[in-house]
Amino acid sequence: MKKVVFRLSSLASLLSMALLVGVTTNVTAQNLPVEQLTGGHSVKVDPADRVYVMDAVFMHLTDSRFNQFDRNTGKFLGMIPTSFNGFAQVSKDGKNVYVATTYYERVTRGKRTDVIEVWDNSTLSFVKEIELPPKRAGALNYNGMFRQTNDGQFLLLQNATPAASVSVVDIQKGAFASEVTSTAGCWSTIPLPGTPRSFSTICGDGALLTINLDKDGKVLSQNRSQPMFSVKDDPVFITPGLLSDRMVFVSFYGNVYTAKPSADGMSFEPSWSLLDQADRAQNWVPGGYNLLAVEPKSERLYIFMHPEGKEGSHKNPAVELWVYDLKSKKRVARIPGLDALSMDIIPGKKPQLLTLDGGNAHIYDISAPEPKLVRTIEGVSESALQIMGWSGSGNG
């Protein structure tokens, strides 16, 4: 199978390449009987040994899907349909996949219905659905659009009407719990480290709004911090790397902001830069979609970078992958980025980094400071911007 590698400087170029990458994907799928694509069979590979790729399929968004692969062999295991540009998450226990999606009565027009679907992750078969207010954000697959609270009881779904709000779904009761409207003017959902059912969101003035939910999924309390960053001068990417007690954000210009929640609110560590003098001379900046992650045990930050950064290049693919020790705030490695756009980390005794270039997945051993490429899975999607692993604690 011919490897497909491409460089993307804009969403338009990503769309133009989708058909080419789709050739590789189709070759993979055509070798399998229909019942092995979705439902009707048992997936023997443990959820922790799978790579999950949320494939938006840009050229026909009503046919998006959640593809699964064996990360040890690269074998395609099957897929779950996610309809119109759906979002997906693997449950905390690995038994189910949750899909947030939208249906129109006539496929592309007519009455709109938004739902959370529950799929069995061992058979890739549909279980049930929970109907929601039709407000789900029609966004790309950023990690912050659809998350789980840390206790696994609630799903958090970003809405846009275009007013921003968050739908809270009680997955245990199988019911819509509430709509959080106090997040107006704020964007993304970030499960708050060290809490069972609290989340933060980034607001338009650079502050973080924290929402604490009660046992029924209603707002129990909320707290708005002082601004963490300058929206005008140093905007941050919406999805941070998460440690057990901190959130690590990176700005468009390569500055690091660390937020630490406490009973008294949110405190911020002094910001620092990823760049040295030589980096600034070449104008290195971060770029990508889900472009950074933190491995919690080693406390290393992984981030995609490219030189000659300019206004609007914040979604450019990775020319290099940089690694930082968060304790010393020093760069410990830099390797070729393979034009990757998104990443995720599977922590553990032998942690791995997953990266995605839009059509191919790359798996790295990150037990040492310098990542070692151990496998490339070709043709994992037609056009994808989100890759996930599962560690038993609800990655993604």
C-alpha positions as a Markdown table, in Angstrom:
| # | Residue | x | y | z |
|---|---|---|---|---|
| 1 | Met | 0.0 | 0.0 | 0.0 |
| 2 | Lys | 1.5 | 3.3 | -1.0 |
| 3 | Lys | 2.1 | 5.7 | 1.8 |
| 4 | Val | 0.3 | 9.1 | 1.5 |
| 5 | Val | 2.0 | 12.1 | 3.0 |
| 6 | Phe | 0.9 | 15.6 | 2.3 |
| 7 | Arg | 1.4 | 19.1 | 3.6 |
| 8 | Leu | -1.5 | 21.3 | 4.5 |
| 9 | Ser | -1.4 | 25.0 | 4.8 |
| 10 | Ser | -5.2 | 25.6 | 5.0 |
| 11 | Leu | -8.5 | 23.8 | 5.3 |
| 12 | Ala | -9.0 | 24.4 | 1.6 |
| 13 | Ser | -5.9 | 22.3 | 0.7 |
| 14 | Leu | -7.1 | 19.6 | 3.2 |
| 15 | Leu | -10.4 | 19.4 | 1.3 |
| 16 | Ser | -8.6 | 19.2 | -2.0 |
| 17 | Met | -6.5 | 16.2 | -0.9 |
| 18 | Ala | -9.4 | 14.2 | 0.7 |
| 19 | Leu | -10.1 | 12.2 | -2.4 |
| 20 | Leu | -6.5 | 11.2 | -2.9 |
| 21 | Val | -6.2 | 10.0 | 0.7 |
| 22 | Gly | -9.6 | 8.2 | 0.2 |
| 23 | Val | -8.1 | 5.9 | -2.4 |
| 24 | Thr | -5.9 | 4.4 | 0.3 |
| 25 | Thr | -8.8 | 4.1 | 2.8 |
| 26 | Asn | -11.0 | 2.4 | 0.2 |
| 27 | Val | -8.4 | -0.2 | -0.5 |
| 28 | Thr | -8.3 | -1.1 | 3.2 |
| 29 | Ala | -12.1 | -1.3 | 3.5 |
| 30 | Gln | -12.7 | -3.2 | 0.3 |
| 31 | Asn | -10.8 | -6.2 | 1.6 |
| 32 | Leu | -13.3 | -6.7 | 4.4 |
| 33 | Pro | -16.8 | -8.1 | 4.2 |
| 34 | Val | -19.6 | -5.7 | 5.0 |
| 35 | Glu | -20.3 | -7.2 | 8.5 |
| 36 | Gln | -16.8 | -6.4 | 9.5 |
| 37 | Leu | -17.2 | -2.7 | 8.8 |
| 38 | Thr | -19.8 | -2.0 | 11.5 |
| 39 | Gly | -21.8 | -4.3 | 13.8 |
| 40 | Gly | -22.5 | -8.0 | 13.5 |
| 41 | His | -19.1 | -9.1 | 14.7 |
| 42 | Ser | -17.0 | -9.2 | 17.8 |
| 43 | Val | -13.9 | -7.0 | 18.1 |
| 44 | Lys | -11.4 | -9.2 | 19.9 |
| 45 | Val | -8.8 | -6.4 | 20.4 |
| 46 | Asp | -8.8 | -4.8 | 23.9 |
| 47 | Pro | -10.0 | -1.1 | 23.8 |
| 48 | Ala | -6.7 | 0.0 | 25.2 |
| 49 | Asp | -4.9 | -1.6 | 22.2 |
| 50 | Arg | -7.0 | 0.3 | 19.6 |
| 51 | Val | -6.4 | 3.6 | 17.7 |
| 52 | Tyr | -9.5 | 5.6 | 17.2 |
| 53 | Val | -9.8 | 8.0 | 14.3 |
| 54 | Met | -12.7 | 10.4 | 14.0 |
| 55 | Asp | -13.0 | 10.7 | 10.2 |
| 56 | Ala | -15.1 | 13.7 | 9.2 |
| 57 | Val | -15.0 | 12.8 | 5.5 |
| 58 | Phe | -15.0 | 16.4 | 4.3 |
| 59 | Met | -16.2 | 15.6 | 0.8 |
| 60 | His | -19.4 | 14.1 | 2.1 |
| 61 | Leu | -19.9 | 15.1 | 5.8 |
| 62 | Thr | -23.2 | 13.3 | 6.2 |
| 63 | Asp | -21.2 | 10.1 | 6.1 |
| 64 | Ser | -18.6 | 10.7 | 8.9 |
| 65 | Arg | -17.4 | 7.7 | 10.8 |
| 66 | Phe | -15.4 | 6.6 | 13.9 |
| 67 | Asn | -12.7 | 4.2 | 12.5 |
| 68 | Gln | -10.8 | 1.7 | 14.8 |
| 69 | Phe | -7.5 | 0.1 | 14.2 |
| 70 | Asp | -5.3 | -2.4 | 16.1 |
| 71 | Arg | -2.3 | -0.2 | 17.3 |
| 72 | Asn | 0.0 | -3.2 | 17.5 |
| 73 | Thr | -0.6 | -4.5 | 14.0 |
| 74 | Gly | -2.2 | -1.7 | 12.1 |
| 75 | Lys | -5.2 | -3.9 | 11.2 |
| 76 | Phe | -8.5 | -2.2 | 10.5 |
| 77 | Leu | -11.1 | -3.4 | 13.0 |
| 78 | Gly | -14.2 | -1.7 | 11.9 |
| 79 | Met | -16.1 | 1.6 | 12.2 |
| 80 | Ile | -19.1 | 3.3 | 13.8 |
| 81 | Pro | -21.2 | 5.7 | 11.6 |
| 82 | Thr | -21.4 | 9.2 | 13.1 |
| 83 | Ser | -23.7 | 10.8 | 10.5 |
| 84 | Phe | -23.4 | 14.5 | 9.9 |
| 85 | Asn | -19.9 | 15.5 | 11.1 |
| 86 | Gly | -20.4 | 13.7 | 14.4 |
| 87 | Phe | -18.2 | 13.8 | 17.5 |
| 88 | Ala | -17.2 | 10.6 | 19.4 |
| 89 | Gln | -15.8 | 9.4 | 22.7 |
| 90 | Val | -14.9 | 6.1 | 24.2 |
| 91 | Ser | -16.6 | 5.5 | 27.6 |
| 92 | Lys | -14.4 | 5.5 | 30.8 |
| 93 | Asp | -14.8 | 1.7 | 31.1 |
| 94 | Gly | -14.1 | 1.1 | 27.4 |
| 95 | Lys | -17.4 | -0.8 | 26.9 |
| 96 | Asn | -19.2 | 1.8 | 24.8 |
| 97 | Val | -18.7 | 4.6 | 22.3 |
| 98 | Tyr | -20.7 | 7.8 | 22.7 |
| 99 | Val | -21.5 | 9.7 | 19.5 |
| 100 | Ala | -22.9 | 13.2 | 19.4 |
| 101 | Thr | -24.4 | 13.9 | 16.0 |
| 102 | Thr | -27.1 | 15.5 | 13.9 |
| 103 | Tyr | -29.7 | 14.1 | 11.6 |
| 104 | Tyr | -31.9 | 16.0 | 9.1 |
| 105 | Glu | -35.2 | 14.6 | 8.0 |
| 106 | Arg | -34.2 | 14.7 | 4.3 |
| 107 | Val | -30.5 | 14.1 | 4.9 |
| 108 | Thr | -29.4 | 17.6 | 3.9 |
| 109 | Arg | -32.6 | 19.5 | 4.8 |
| 110 | Gly | -35.8 | 19.2 | 6.8 |
| 111 | Lys | -36.4 | 18.8 | 10.5 |
| 112 | Arg | -33.2 | 18.7 | 12.6 |
| 113 | Thr | -32.6 | 16.1 | 15.4 |
| 114 | Asp | -29.6 | 16.1 | 17.6 |
| 115 | Val | -28.8 | 13.0 | 19.6 |
| 116 | Ile | -26.3 | 11.2 | 21.7 |
| 117 | Glu | -25.9 | 7.6 | 20.5 |
| 118 | Val | -24.6 | 4.8 | 22.6 |
| 119 | Trp | -22.7 | 2.0 | 20.6 |
| 120 | Asp | -21.4 | -1.2 | 22.0 |
| 121 | Asn | -17.6 | -1.1 | 21.6 |
| 122 | Ser | -17.2 | -4.9 | 21.6 |
| 123 | Thr | -19.5 | -5.4 | 18.6 |
| 124 | Leu | -19.7 | -1.9 | 17.1 |
| 125 | Ser | -23.5 | -2.3 | 17.3 |
| 126 | Phe | -26.1 | 0.5 | 18.1 |
| 127 | Val | -27.5 | 0.3 | 21.6 |
| 128 | Lys | -29.7 | 3.4 | 22.1 |
| 129 | Glu | -30.0 | 7.2 | 21.6 |
| 130 | Ile | -30.8 | 10.2 | 23.8 |
| 131 | Glu | -32.5 | 13.1 | 22.0 |
| 132 | Leu | -31.1 | 16.6 | 22.7 |
| 133 | Pro | -32.1 | 20.2 | 22.0 |
| 134 | Pro | -30.9 | 20.8 | 18.4 |
| 135 | Lys | -28.1 | 23.1 | 19.3 |
| 136 | Arg | -24.9 | 21.1 | 18.8 |
| 137 | Ala | -22.0 | 23.2 | 17.4 |
| 138 | Gly | -21.3 | 22.4 | 13.7 |
| 139 | Ala | -17.6 | 22.4 | 14.4 |
| 140 | Leu | -14.5 | 20.4 | 13.4 |
| 141 | Asn | -13.4 | 17.6 | 15.6 |
| 142 | Tyr | -11.5 | 19.5 | 18.3 |
| 143 | Asn | -11.1 | 17.7 | 21.6 |
| 144 | Gly | -13.0 | 20.4 | 23.5 |
| 145 | Met | -16.2 | 20.0 | 21.6 |
| 146 | Phe | -17.4 | 16.8 | 23.3 |
| 147 | Arg | -16.0 | 15.5 | 26.6 |
| 148 | Gln | -16.8 | 13.4 | 29.6 |
| 149 | Thr | -16.7 | 14.5 | 33.2 |
| 150 | Asn | -14.0 | 12.8 | 35.2 |
| 151 | Asp | -16.5 | 10.5 | 37.0 |
| 152 | Gly | -17.9 | 9.3 | 33.7 |
| 153 | Gln | -21.5 | 10.2 | 34.6 |
| 154 | Phe | -22.0 | 13.2 | 32.3 |
| 155 | Leu | -21.3 | 14.1 | 28.7 |
| 156 | Leu | -20.5 | 17.7 | 27.9 |
| 157 | Leu | -21.4 | 18.9 | 24.4 |
| 158 | Gln | -20.5 | 22.3 | 23.0 |
| 159 | Asn | -23.5 | 24.2 | 21.5 |
| 160 | Ala | -23.6 | 27.1 | 19.1 |
| 161 | Thr | -26.9 | 28.8 | 18.0 |
| 162 | Pro | -24.6 | 30.9 | 17.5 |
| 163 | Ala | -24.8 | 31.7 | 21.2 |
| 164 | Ala | -22.5 | 29.4 | 23.1 |
| 165 | Ser | -23.9 | 27.0 | 25.7 |
| 166 | Val | -23.1 | 23.4 | 26.9 |
| 167 | Ser | -25.5 | 20.5 | 26.9 |
| 168 | Val | -25.1 | 18.1 | 29.8 |
| 169 | Val | -26.2 | 14.5 | 29.4 |
| 170 | Asp | -26.6 | 12.0 | 32.2 |
| 171 | Ile | -25.3 | 8.9 | 30.6 |
| 172 | Gln | -26.2 | 6.7 | 33.6 |
| 173 | Lys | -29.9 | 7.8 | 33.4 |
| 174 | Gly | -29.8 | 8.0 | 29.6 |
| 175 | Ala | -31.3 | 11.5 | 29.7 |
| 176 | Phe | -30.6 | 15.1 | 28.8 |
| 177 | Ala | -29.8 | 16.8 | 32.2 |
| 178 | Ser | -29.4 | 20.5 | 31.5 |
| 179 | Glu | -28.2 | 23.3 | 29.3 |
| 180 | Val | -25.5 | 25.5 | 30.8 |
| 181 | Thr | -26.2 | 29.0 | 29.4 |
| 182 | Ser | -23.7 | 30.9 | 31.6 |
| 183 | Thr | -21.0 | 29.8 | 29.2 |
| 184 | Ala | -22.2 | 32.4 | 26.7 |
| 185 | Gly | -19.1 | 34.2 | 25.3 |
| 186 | Cys | -16.9 | 31.2 | 26.2 |
| 187 | Trp | -15.8 | 28.2 | 24.1 |
| 188 | Ser | -14.8 | 24.5 | 24.6 |
| 189 | Thr | -15.2 | 22.2 | 27.5 |
| 190 | Ile | -12.3 | 21.1 | 29.7 |
| 191 | Pro | -12.9 | 18.5 | 32.4 |
| 192 | Leu | -11.3 | 20.0 | 35.5 |
| 193 | Pro | -8.4 | 18.0 | 36.9 |
| 194 | Gly | -9.0 | 16.5 | 40.3 |
| 195 | Thr | -12.7 | 16.9 | 40.3 |
| 196 | Pro | -15.5 | 14.4 | 39.6 |
| 197 | Arg | -17.9 | 16.6 | 37.5 |
| 198 | Ser | -16.5 | 20.1 | 37.0 |
| 199 | Phe | -15.3 | 21.7 | 33.8 |
| 200 | Ser | -13.8 | 24.9 | 32.6 |
| 201 | Thr | -14.2 | 26.9 | 29.4 |
| 202 | Ile | -12.2 | 29.7 | 27.8 |
| 203 | Cys | -13.9 | 33.1 | 27.7 |
| 204 | Gly | -13.7 | 36.0 | 25.3 |
| 205 | Asp | -11.7 | 38.2 | 27.8 |
| 206 | Gly | -9.0 | 35.6 | 28.4 |
| 207 | Ala | -10.6 | 34.3 | 31.7 |
| 208 | Leu | -11.5 | 30.7 | 32.6 |
| 209 | Leu | -15.1 | 30.0 | 33.7 |
| 210 | Thr | -15.4 | 27.0 | 35.9 |
| 211 | Ile | -18.7 | 25.2 | 36.2 |
| 212 | Asn | -19.4 | 22.7 | 39.1 |
| 213 | Leu | -22.3 | 20.3 | 38.5 |
| 214 | Asp | -24.4 | 18.6 | 41.1 |
| 215 | Lys | -25.4 | 14.9 | 41.1 |
| 216 | Asp | -28.2 | 15.7 | 38.7 |
| 217 | Gly | -26.1 | 17.5 | 36.1 |
| 218 | Lys | -27.4 | 21.0 | 37.1 |
| 219 | Val | -25.1 | 24.0 | 37.8 |
| 220 | Leu | -24.2 | 23.8 | 41.5 |
| 221 | Ser | -21.8 | 26.8 | 41.5 |
| 222 | Gln | -19.5 | 28.6 | 39.1 |
| 223 | Asn | -16.4 | 30.8 | 39.3 |
| 224 | Arg | -14.8 | 33.1 | 36.8 |
| 225 | Ser | -11.1 | 33.7 | 37.0 |
| 226 | Gln | -9.1 | 36.8 | 36.2 |
| 227 | Pro | -7.9 | 36.9 | 32.6 |
| 228 | Met | -5.1 | 34.3 | 32.1 |
| 229 | Phe | -3.9 | 35.6 | 28.7 |
| 230 | Ser | -4.3 | 38.6 | 26.3 |
| 231 | Val | -6.9 | 37.7 | 23.7 |
| 232 | Lys | -5.6 | 40.4 | 21.4 |
| 233 | Asp | -1.9 | 39.9 | 21.8 |
| 234 | Asp | -1.4 | 36.3 | 22.7 |
| 235 | Pro | -4.5 | 34.0 | 22.1 |
| 236 | Val | -4.3 | 30.4 | 23.2 |
| 237 | Phe | -5.3 | 27.2 | 21.5 |
| 238 | Ile | -8.6 | 26.0 | 23.0 |
| 239 | Thr | -7.5 | 22.5 | 24.2 |
| 240 | Pro | -4.8 | 22.2 | 26.9 |
| 241 | Gly | -2.7 | 19.4 | 28.0 |
| 242 | Leu | -3.9 | 17.9 | 31.3 |
| 243 | Leu | -2.0 | 16.9 | 34.4 |
| 244 | Ser | -3.5 | 15.6 | 37.6 |
| 245 | Asp | -3.8 | 19.1 | 39.1 |
| 246 | Arg | -3.1 | 21.5 | 36.3 |
| 247 | Met | -4.1 | 22.6 | 32.7 |
| 248 | Val | -1.3 | 23.5 | 30.3 |
| 249 | Phe | -2.2 | 25.9 | 27.5 |
| 250 | Val | -0.1 | 27.1 | 24.6 |
| 251 | Ser | -0.5 | 30.3 | 22.7 |
| 252 | Phe | -0.3 | 31.0 | 19.0 |
| 253 | Tyr | 3.1 | 32.6 | 19.6 |
| 254 | Gly | 4.5 | 29.8 | 21.7 |
| 255 | Asn | 3.9 | 30.9 | 25.2 |
| 256 | Val | 2.9 | 28.5 | 27.9 |
| 257 | Tyr | 0.1 | 29.3 | 30.4 |
| 258 | Thr | -0.5 | 26.9 | 33.4 |
| 259 | Ala | -3.8 | 27.1 | 35.3 |
| 260 | Lys | -4.2 | 25.3 | 38.6 |
| 261 | Pro | -7.7 | 24.9 | 40.1 |
| 262 | Ser | -8.3 | 25.0 | 43.8 |
| 263 | Ala | -11.1 | 25.4 | 46.3 |
| 264 | Asp | -10.6 | 29.2 | 46.2 |
| 265 | Gly | -10.7 | 29.4 | 42.4 |
| 266 | Met | -8.1 | 29.3 | 39.7 |
| 267 | Ser | -4.5 | 30.3 | 40.1 |
| 268 | Phe | -1.9 | 30.8 | 37.3 |
| 269 | Glu | 1.8 | 30.1 | 37.2 |
| 270 | Pro | 4.1 | 32.6 | 35.5 |
| 271 | Ser | 4.0 | 32.1 | 31.7 |
| 272 | Trp | 7.1 | 31.1 | 29.8 |
| 273 | Ser | 8.1 | 30.6 | 26.2 |
| 274 | Leu | 8.8 | 27.5 | 24.1 |
| 275 | Leu | 11.2 | 29.6 | 22.0 |
| 276 | Asp | 14.9 | 30.5 | 22.3 |
| 277 | Gln | 16.6 | 33.3 | 20.4 |
| 278 | Ala | 17.4 | 31.1 | 17.4 |
| 279 | Asp | 13.8 | 29.9 | 17.3 |
| 280 | Arg | 12.5 | 33.5 | 17.3 |
| 281 | Ala | 14.8 | 34.4 | 14.5 |
| 282 | Gln | 13.2 | 31.7 | 12.3 |
| 283 | Asn | 9.8 | 32.6 | 13.6 |
| 284 | Trp | 8.9 | 29.1 | 14.8 |
| 285 | Val | 5.3 | 28.9 | 16.1 |
| 286 | Pro | 2.8 | 26.1 | 17.0 |
| 287 | Gly | 0.3 | 24.8 | 14.5 |
| 288 | Gly | -2.3 | 22.2 | 13.9 |
| 289 | Tyr | -5.7 | 21.2 | 15.2 |
| 290 | Asn | -5.4 | 19.0 | 18.3 |
| 291 | Leu | -1.8 | 20.0 | 18.3 |
| 292 | Leu | -0.5 | 19.4 | 21.9 |
| 293 | Ala | -0.7 | 16.9 | 24.6 |
| 294 | Val | 0.9 | 16.2 | 28.0 |
| 295 | Glu | 2.1 | 12.8 | 29.3 |
| 296 | Pro | 1.2 | 12.9 | 33.0 |
| 297 | Lys | 3.9 | 10.6 | 34.5 |
| 298 | Ser | 6.9 | 12.2 | 32.9 |
| 299 | Glu | 5.3 | 15.6 | 32.7 |
| 300 | Arg | 6.4 | 16.1 | 29.2 |
| 301 | Leu | 4.7 | 18.5 | 26.8 |
| 302 | Tyr | 4.5 | 17.5 | 23.1 |
| 303 | Ile | 3.6 | 20.1 | 20.5 |
| 304 | Phe | 3.6 | 20.6 | 16.7 |
| 305 | Met | 5.8 | 23.4 | 15.4 |
| 306 | His | 6.5 | 25.1 | 12.1 |
| 307 | Pro | 8.9 | 27.9 | 11.0 |
| 308 | Glu | 8.1 | 31.2 | 9.2 |
| 309 | Gly | 4.9 | 31.5 | 11.2 |
| 310 | Lys | 2.6 | 34.3 | 10.2 |
| 311 | Glu | -1.0 | 35.5 | 10.8 |
| 312 | Gly | -3.3 | 32.6 | 9.9 |
| 313 | Ser | -0.6 | 29.8 | 10.0 |
| 314 | His | -1.8 | 28.5 | 13.4 |
| 315 | Lys | -3.4 | 25.5 | 11.6 |
| 316 | Asn | -0.4 | 24.6 | 9.5 |
| 317 | Pro | 0.8 | 21.0 | 9.8 |
| 318 | Ala | 3.9 | 20.0 | 11.8 |
| 319 | Val | 7.3 | 20.5 | 10.3 |
| 320 | Glu | 8.7 | 19.3 | 13.6 |
| 321 | Leu | 7.5 | 17.8 | 16.9 |
| 322 | Trp | 9.0 | 19.4 | 19.9 |
| 323 | Val | 9.2 | 17.9 | 23.4 |
| 324 | Tyr | 9.5 | 19.9 | 26.7 |
| 325 | Asp | 10.1 | 18.9 | 30.3 |
| 326 | Leu | 7.5 | 20.9 | 32.2 |
| 327 | Lys | 9.5 | 20.8 | 35.4 |
| 328 | Ser | 12.6 | 22.4 | 34.0 |
| 329 | Lys | 10.7 | 24.2 | 31.2 |
| 330 | Lys | 13.4 | 23.1 | 28.8 |
| 331 | Arg | 13.1 | 21.5 | 25.3 |
| 332 | Val | 14.4 | 17.9 | 25.5 |
| 333 | Ala | 13.8 | 16.7 | 21.9 |
| 334 | Arg | 12.8 | 17.8 | 18.4 |
| 335 | Ile | 12.1 | 15.4 | 15.6 |
| 336 | Pro | 10.5 | 15.6 | 12.1 |
| 337 | Gly | 6.7 | 16.3 | 12.4 |
| 338 | Leu | 5.6 | 14.3 | 9.3 |
| 339 | Asp | 3.0 | 17.0 | 8.5 |
| 340 | Ala | 0.9 | 15.9 | 11.4 |
| 341 | Leu | -2.1 | 17.9 | 12.5 |
| 342 | Ser | -3.5 | 16.2 | 15.6 |
| 343 | Met | -2.2 | 14.0 | 18.5 |
| 344 | Asp | -3.1 | 12.1 | 21.6 |
| 345 | Ile | -1.2 | 10.2 | 24.3 |
| 346 | Ile | -1.8 | 6.8 | 25.7 |
| 347 | Pro | -0.1 | 6.9 | 29.1 |
| 348 | Gly | 1.2 | 3.9 | 31.1 |
| 349 | Lys | 4.3 | 1.9 | 31.7 |
| 350 | Lys | 5.2 | 2.2 | 28.0 |
| 351 | Pro | 3.5 | 5.4 | 27.0 |
| 352 | Gln | 2.8 | 6.1 | 23.3 |
| 353 | Leu | 2.1 | 9.2 | 21.3 |
| 354 | Leu | -0.4 | 9.0 | 18.4 |
| 355 | Thr | -0.2 | 11.6 | 15.6 |
| 356 | Leu | -2.3 | 12.0 | 12.6 |
| 357 | Asp | -1.5 | 13.7 | 9.3 |
| 358 | Gly | -5.0 | 13.7 | 8.0 |
| 359 | Gly | -4.8 | 10.3 | 6.3 |
| 360 | Asn | -2.1 | 8.3 | 8.2 |
| 361 | Ala | -1.5 | 7.5 | 11.8 |
| 362 | His | 1.9 | 7.5 | 13.4 |
| 363 | Ile | 2.7 | 5.7 | 16.6 |
| 364 | Tyr | 5.7 | 6.7 | 18.8 |
| 365 | Asp | 7.3 | 5.1 | 21.8 |
| 366 | Ile | 7.7 | 8.0 | 24.3 |
| 367 | Ser | 9.3 | 6.2 | 27.2 |
| 368 | Ala | 12.5 | 8.2 | 26.5 |
| 369 | Pro | 12.7 | 12.0 | 26.0 |
| 370 | Glu | 13.1 | 11.6 | 22.2 |
| 371 | Pro | 10.0 | 9.9 | 20.6 |
| 372 | Lys | 10.8 | 6.8 | 18.5 |
| 373 | Leu | 8.5 | 6.1 | 15.6 |
| 374 | Val | 7.4 | 2.4 | 15.9 |
| 375 | Arg | 4.6 | 2.2 | 13.3 |
| 376 | Thr | 2.7 | 4.1 | 10.7 |
| 377 | Ile | -0.8 | 3.0 | 9.9 |
| 378 | Glu | -1.6 | 4.1 | 6.4 |
| 379 | Gly | -5.0 | 5.2 | 5.1 |
| 380 | Val | -6.8 | 5.5 | 8.5 |
| 381 | Ser | -9.2 | 8.0 | 7.1 |
| 382 | Glu | -10.3 | 10.0 | 4.1 |
| 383 | Ser | -9.9 | 13.3 | 6.0 |
| 384 | Ala | -9.5 | 13.4 | 9.8 |
| 385 | Leu | -8.4 | 15.9 | 12.4 |
| 386 | Gln | -8.8 | 13.8 | 15.6 |
| 387 | Ile | -7.1 | 10.7 | 16.8 |
| 388 | Met | -7.6 | 9.1 | 20.2 |
| 389 | Gly | -6.3 | 6.3 | 22.4 |
| 390 | Trp | -7.8 | 4.9 | 25.5 |
| 391 | Ser | -6.1 | 4.2 | 28.8 |
| 392 | Gly | -8.9 | 3.1 | 31.1 |
| 393 | Ser | -9.4 | 6.7 | 32.4 |
| 394 | Gly | -11.1 | 8.2 | 29.4 |
| 395 | Asn | -8.6 | 9.7 | 27.1 |
| 396 | Gly | -9.6 | 12.5 | 24.7 |
